[in-house]
Amino acid sequence: MPEIVLRQARLDDAAEIHALLLRLAPEIPLLVDTIEREEALYALIRNCARSGESWVGCDGAGQIVGCVVVEPNQLGRHYAEQEMLELRHAGAAPEYRGEDVVGRLIARLLVRMLPVAAVVNPQNRSGLAACLDKLGFRRSGARGGEQRFRWDPGAGG
């Protein structure tokens, strides 16, 4: 299989990231059963791509085969303090799962040396929780069955 190239997501990648996440929706799982929910997902993807914090993995033809959709977390943030990233969605095309695309993309986030938070749905079948464990994220309190993860720079992860 050709090498997967990792790069920051661009705004013009939004449609391709959206198509990939729709393809992966049953295993993540994403609720995209109405046009309004699909449009909300697309708007989130555009905002996250615009932030410069999201990443994609592309095959030799330049097609997006994996993504991490990330946004700066604004809750409780004060000017220039407590910057944190929130991993909103992550996934890779099934035919590229053996390439650890998602793990490599998340590792690119960690280079920023900012705290990263993620919530994984208990019905997630993509292996994201195991990937986060492997990368040194720690599990924190769960609510409603959700698995909450956090990575902090210098905390052994």
N, C-alpha and C positions, 0 to 999 in steps of 0.2 A: 504494500500500500504506500502511496506517495506520502512524503512528509507533510504534516499539518503545520501551516504557518499561523502563528498567533499575532493578532494586532488589535489595537483599540477599535471599538465599534464606532462607526460614523453614522450620522443622521441618515444618509442614503442607504444604510444597511437595514433600516427598520422593517421594511416589507419582507426581506428575506429572513430576518430573525423571527418576525411574527409567524411566517409560514412554518419555520422549524418548530417553534413552540406549539403551534396548533397541531402539528404532526405528533408531538410528544405529549399533548394535553392529557390523554388517558392515564399515562403512567406518572405524571408529575403530582397529582392531577390538577388540572386547571379547569375552572368552570367557565366555559365559553359556549354556552348553549343558546345564547341570544346574540343578536347583532350588537346590542348595547355593551354586552360583556366583551365581545371581540374587539369592539372599538375602544373600550377602556384599556384592554391589554395593549393594543397598538399605541395608544397615547402614552402609556407607561413606558413602552419600549422606546418611543421617540424621545421622551424626556430623559431617560437613562442614557441613551446614546449621546444626546446633546451634552450631558454632564461630563463626558470624557472618562467616566469610570468603568464603563462596560467594555467587555472584550469578546472577540469572536475568534474561532479557529476556522481556517479555510483550507480546502483541499487544493491539489495541484491546478485545478481549473478555476480557482478563486471562489468556489461556492462555499457558503457558510455551512459547516457541518457541526459546529458546537458554539455555545454562547454562554456568557454569564451576564445577566442583566442586573446592573448595580446602580444605586443612587446614593448620593450623600444623605445621611439621616439628619434631618433638621430639628427633630424633637429635642427640646431642652438645650439646643446649641446656642451659644453666645458668640458674638463676633470674634473670629479667629481662635476660638477655644473649643475643645472637645469635639473635634471633627471625627466623624465616624461614617463608615460605609455600610450600606444595607444590601445584602445579596437578595434580590427579589426573585429571580428565576435562573435556573441553570439547566443545561441539557446538551446532549450530543446525539446525532443521528445514530440509530442502532448499529449501522454497519461500521461505525468508528468507535464503538465502546472499548475495544481492546487497546486503543491508542491513548487512553487516559486523558482525553481532550479536556473534560471538565476539571479534573485535578490540576492540569497544567494551566488552565485559564484562571482558576482560583489562586494558584500560586503567584500568578502575575499581579493579582490584587494585593497580596500580602507584601510585595516589594515596596508598596507605598508606606508601609510601617504605620498604618492607621488601624484602629479597631474595626473589625468587620463582624456584623451580626447577620444571622440567617434564621429563618423559621422553615422547618420542613414538615409538611403535612404527614400525618400518620399513615395515610394510604399511598405515600410516595413509593414507587417501585423502580426508581431510576438509579438507586444506589447512592444518592446524594449524601445521606446521613453518614454512611460508611466513609465516603470521600472526605467529608469534613472532619470526622474523627481522625483519619489518617494524616490530615494536614495540621493537626494540633488544635483544632477548635475544641472548646470545652462546652459541655452541655450545661444548660441552666434550667431554671424552673419552667415547666411546661404548663400550658393552660389549654383546656379543651382538647387534650391529646396531641397538641402540636409539640414538635421537638424544637427547642430553641438552642441555638449555638452561638458562641462568641469566640473570636480570636483577638488577642491583645498582643501587641508587639512586646517582646521581651518576657512574655509569660511562659516561656518554654515551648511555644508552638511555632 
